[in-house]
Amino acid sequence: MKTNNITNIVLLVSLLFAFELLIVCESSDQGPLILNFYSKTCSKAEGIVSSIILRRVAANPVLGAKLLRLHFHDCFVRGCDASILLDPVGSDQTEKQSLPNLSLSGFDVIDEIKTKIEKVCPGVVSCADILALAARDSVSVRFKIPLWEVPTGRRDGIVSLIADPLVNLPSPFANFASLQSLFTRKGLNLTDLVALSGRLYNFSNTSNTDPTLDPAYANFLRAKCPNPPNSATTVELDPQSSLSFDTRYFNALLQKKGLLVSDAALLTNVGSAQIVNQFQNPIKFFVEFAKSMKKMGAMGVLSGNAGEIRKQCRVVNRRP
């Protein structure tokens, strides 16, 4: 098994390098974003992100999942503009306080990176770009190479509203039609839906039993999740694999161990069920996941004179 894993990673590295070269040659859909946007204005920026992420992931192996979710919850609401990072001001509540975002974490990591970069290049690098780079680097650590390219040039938003996540983020109780409709509105296709599911949004607890669940797994969840619910209770999305970025989530789905209603929904559509089967292959999954992350990271970005470059990621420089 260890030999197979090593072989898969070697093949993955080769495929990803080939894929990234293809993207550089052919992609023109990233809008205002370009590779190495800060090469002349803050050449050390991406290196600072990588070095801090390497140290923080070594101390906290689940950081990759946390920063992926943070990036996803940011991009799906107002586009990738770092609006998720803003703290409330007075009576003005922000996305952070919305119910789907209460379990988000990793904000301190972004703060550390921003502080370090501001000392080197004040007022140059956006929080939105830092978040996108940090999400990529935190997942890529174990592979020793970046799993996808992150074009940069995003600017930071100055608006963050508590109500926005409720209508823009996928519900853990969504059926397939709802999920597909939401992803389509965001410019993402069926493959993106399956590739990003289970990676980017979480689960707290439930007292209900989904009849599609494997009975033994349902009993396990009953034991873990009290009635009435306790918001501190957490359960792995992909059983026995929460510390690894791998394809076990898709294996679990096919064993009827999808934790969320929205997980099980992926098997109710012929097309998405076929993709779930394909994504048991690590090579196929990682290549498609890289494509989906690039697409998601370019959603609704601000550029030019729109937005701003925040001095601190938690606070806007100017009021809207």
VOGU-3710 file (C-alpha; in Angstrom, 3 decimals, decimal comma):
1> mktnnitniv> 0,000/0,000/0,000  2,839/2,387/0,824  4,488/1,678/-2,552  1,217/2,363/-4,359  0,806/5,651/-2,505  4,322/6,763/-3,425  3,715/5,814/-7,058  0,460/7,750/-7,082  2,154/10,863/-5,673  4,940/10,666/-8,269
11> llvsllfafe> 2,363/10,352/-11,047  0,359/13,171/-9,493  3,387/15,467/-9,467  4,066/14,752/-13,136  0,445/15,305/-14,142  0,122/18,499/-12,159  3,251/19,991/-13,710  1,933/19,126/-17,171  -1,479/20,516/-16,263  -0,075/23,796/-14,950
21> llivcessdq> 2,012/24,280/-18,114  -1,147/23,762/-20,150  -3,005/26,339/-18,070  -0,252/28,933/-18,569  -0,397/28,407/-22,337  -4,147/28,229/-22,808  -6,044/29,853/-19,951  -7,440/33,316/-20,524  -10,406/33,190/-18,151  -8,743/34,539/-15,024
31> gplilnfysk> -9,847/38,099/-15,776  -7,634/40,678/-14,067  -5,571/38,073/-12,210  -2,076/37,202/-13,394  0,736/34,986/-12,183  3,440/36,712/-10,104  1,423/39,924/-9,831  3,719/41,128/-7,026  7,026/40,239/-8,713  8,072/43,906/-8,938
41> tcskaegivs> 6,141/45,456/-6,060  6,624/42,797/-3,345  8,743/39,919/-4,634  8,983/38,297/-1,204  5,220/38,082/-0,639  4,566/34,537/-1,853  7,681/33,253/-0,094  6,480/34,771/3,188  3,128/33,049/2,798  4,791/29,703/2,103
51> siilrrvaan> 7,241/29,879/4,999  4,606/30,783/7,580  2,199/28,139/6,279  4,924/25,469/6,402  5,570/26,225/10,064  1,915/26,492/11,027  0,876/23,274/9,253  3,674/21,396/11,022  2,114/22,487/14,321  -1,494/21,970/13,198
61> pvlgakllrl> -2,050/19,293/10,498  -5,725/20,227/10,018  -4,856/23,789/9,019  -5,190/22,936/5,333  -8,844/22,022/5,723  -9,484/25,148/7,789  -7,935/27,541/5,277  -9,636/25,808/2,348  -13,004/26,360/4,020  -12,125/29,961/4,813
71> hfhdcfvrgc> -11,236/30,625/1,171  -14,387/28,851/-0,052  -16,691/30,711/2,341  -15,110/33,962/1,202  -15,339/33,368/-2,561  -18,897/32,020/-2,590  -20,411/35,042/-0,878  -19,180/38,283/-2,482  -16,424/36,833/-4,633  -12,836/36,332/-3,455
81> dasilldpvg> -12,504/39,711/-1,737  -11,563/38,768/1,850  -14,931/39,998/3,149  -15,018/36,901/5,388  -12,055/38,292/7,353  -13,751/41,510/8,485  -14,676/41,895/12,152  -17,960/43,529/13,198  -17,856/47,243/13,919  -20,291/48,534/16,503
91> sdqtekqslp> -23,747/47,255/15,626  -22,728/46,314/12,066  -22,537/42,532/11,930  -20,346/40,816/9,329  -20,122/37,478/7,525  -18,077/36,055/10,401  -21,157/36,167/12,636  -23,437/34,369/10,192  -24,486/30,875/11,278  -22,636/28,959/8,496
101> nlslsgfdvi> -19,403/30,732/9,447  -19,389/30,365/13,216  -17,103/27,320/13,083  -14,552/28,870/10,725  -11,001/29,256/11,974  -7,527/30,100/10,708  -8,019/33,862/10,912  -4,947/34,187/13,127  -2,777/32,596/10,434  -3,884/35,170/7,870
111> deiktkiekv> -3,228/37,919/10,432  0,314/36,663/10,988  1,056/36,552/7,262  -0,412/40,007/6,671  1,607/41,524/9,530  4,847/40,084/8,173  4,163/41,211/4,610  3,146/44,715/5,725  6,557/45,137/7,364  8,246/44,350/4,044
121> cpgvvscadi> 5,782/45,883/1,551  3,237/48,131/3,274  -0,052/48,672/1,473  0,764/46,416/-1,487  -0,530/42,850/-0,994  -4,246/42,250/-0,540  -5,749/40,047/2,148  -7,744/38,307/-0,580  -4,534/37,216/-2,325  -2,999/36,146/0,977
131> lalaardsvs> -6,007/33,954/1,725  -5,939/32,363/-1,744  -2,196/31,635/-1,515  -2,437/30,355/2,065  -5,246/27,937/1,172  -3,198/26,508/-1,703  0,053/26,269/0,247  -1,510/24,663/3,321  -2,907/21,806/1,226  0,250/21,457/-0,874
141> vrfkiplwev> 2,712/21,030/2,003  2,686/17,235/2,029  3,206/17,059/-1,736  6,265/19,362/-1,733  4,918/21,270/-4,776  2,029/23,704/-5,319  -1,047/21,689/-6,315  -2,447/24,548/-8,388  -1,330/27,967/-9,566  -2,761/31,038/-7,871
151> ptgrrdgivs> -2,897/34,067/-10,153  -2,901/37,207/-8,005  -4,051/40,802/-8,240  -7,216/40,612/-6,124  -8,252/43,648/-4,107  -10,068/43,633/-0,788  -13,774/44,348/-0,405  -15,128/46,928/2,006  -18,564/45,349/2,544  -19,377/42,306/4,700
161> liadplvnlp> -22,985/41,521/5,664  -24,198/38,880/8,103  -27,111/37,837/5,863  -25,073/37,111/2,719  -23,666/33,667/3,653  -27,155/32,288/4,305  -28,148/32,675/0,660  -24,785/32,073/-0,980  -23,282/29,057/0,779  -24,447/25,469/0,150
171> spfanfaslq> -26,567/24,074/2,950  -25,500/20,743/4,479  -29,162/19,738/4,053  -29,381/20,650/0,358  -30,611/18,178/-2,231  -28,819/17,706/-5,534  -30,968/20,184/-7,493  -30,260/22,936/-4,966  -26,539/22,243/-4,981  -26,335/22,201/-8,752
181> slftrkglnl> -28,330/25,414/-9,040  -26,062/27,210/-6,577  -22,846/26,059/-8,230  -24,172/26,952/-11,674  -24,948/30,489/-10,489  -21,345/30,747/-9,360  -20,042/29,663/-12,758  -19,032/26,189/-11,601  -19,989/22,926/-13,309  -20,892/19,406/-12,177
191> tdlvalsgrl> -17,277/18,293/-11,869  -16,510/21,346/-9,730  -19,488/20,508/-7,519  -18,243/16,989/-6,818  -14,573/17,990/-6,525  -15,284/20,715/-3,961  -17,965/18,886/-1,960  -16,874/17,549/1,393  -13,675/19,575/1,250  -14,939/23,059/1,805
201> ynfsntsntd> -17,898/23,115/4,131  -18,405/21,437/7,438  -20,783/19,663/9,753  -21,444/20,237/13,461  -24,072/17,781/14,629  -27,504/16,317/13,968  -29,973/14,203/15,820  -31,750/12,971/12,699  -30,958/9,725/10,939  -30,658/9,725/7,162
211> ptldpayanf> -32,211/6,495/5,850  -29,516/6,297/3,148  -26,757/5,915/5,746  -24,997/2,644/6,422  -26,720/1,334/9,620  -23,474/0,838/11,549  -22,343/4,344/10,647  -25,743/5,731/11,672  -25,353/4,085/15,102  -21,886/5,620/15,422
221> lrakcpnppn> -23,337/9,070/14,714  -26,109/8,566/17,284  -23,443/7,824/19,887  -21,409/10,883/18,899  -24,234/13,378/18,472  -26,380/14,001/21,558  -30,037/14,917/21,589  -30,577/17,811/22,136  -27,603/18,792/19,937  -24,379/20,220/21,338
231> sattveldpq> -22,758/22,787/19,034  -19,310/21,749/20,292  -19,689/18,253/18,848  -17,710/17,612/15,667  -17,638/14,589/13,372  -15,231/13,792/10,543  -16,567/14,354/7,025  -14,425/11,492/5,753  -14,136/8,854/8,516  -10,574/8,000/9,619
241> sslsfdtryf> -9,079/10,466/7,153  -9,660/13,921/8,584  -5,931/14,709/8,804  -5,162/13,737/5,201  -6,026/15,397/1,920  -6,958/12,300/-0,057  -9,816/10,535/-1,854  -11,309/8,639/1,087  -14,260/11,012/1,166  -15,427/9,530/-2,145
251> nallqkkgll> -14,800/5,977/-0,937  -16,939/6,731/2,116  -19,774/8,097/-0,032  -19,948/4,860/-1,979  -20,065/2,939/1,320  -23,123/5,028/2,338  -21,080/6,935/4,902  -21,660/10,437/3,572  -22,091/12,541/6,684  -24,222/15,352/5,258
261> vsdaalltnv> -27,497/15,198/3,385  -25,677/17,147/0,672  -23,002/14,417/0,561  -25,527/11,674/-0,047  -27,186/13,904/-2,654  -24,163/13,465/-4,924  -25,208/9,850/-5,497  -28,779/10,740/-6,486  -27,730/12,094/-9,881  -26,269/9,801/-12,544
271> gsaqivnqfq> -23,674/12,313/-13,682  -22,385/13,268/-10,247  -22,420/9,634/-9,065  -20,196/8,751/-12,020  -17,767/11,503/-11,056  -17,733/10,258/-7,443  -16,647/6,861/-8,777  -13,946/8,448/-10,919  -12,623/10,493/-8,015  -11,660/7,372/-6,092
281> npikffvefa> -8,618/7,559/-8,373  -6,225/10,030/-6,660  -4,680/11,203/-9,914  -8,043/12,043/-11,455  -9,270/13,773/-8,310  -6,229/15,956/-7,678  -6,049/17,190/-11,264  -9,755/18,082/-11,321  -9,600/19,597/-7,837  -6,781/21,873/-8,993
291> ksmkkmgamg> -8,891/23,062/-11,927  -11,880/23,724/-9,673  -9,828/25,672/-7,145  -8,448/27,933/-9,878  -11,968/28,620/-11,139  -13,301/29,279/-7,667  -10,381/31,546/-6,777  -11,198/33,822/-9,721  -14,877/34,292/-8,829  -16,052/37,878/-8,425
301> vlsgnageir> -12,593/39,340/-7,828  -12,119/43,082/-7,423  -9,424/44,847/-9,432  -8,304/48,256/-10,634  -9,737/50,937/-8,378  -12,420/48,665/-6,887  -12,117/47,857/-3,210  -8,822/48,554/-1,488  -5,644/46,987/-0,117  -6,363/46,656/3,591
311> kqcrvvnrrp> -3,680/47,557/6,101  -5,206/44,994/8,476  -7,286/42,082/7,242  -9,924/42,449/9,964  -10,663/46,144/9,363  -11,372/48,242/6,274  -9,260/51,306/5,635  -12,346/53,339/4,790  -16,029/52,995/5,498  -18,353/52,250/2,530
//
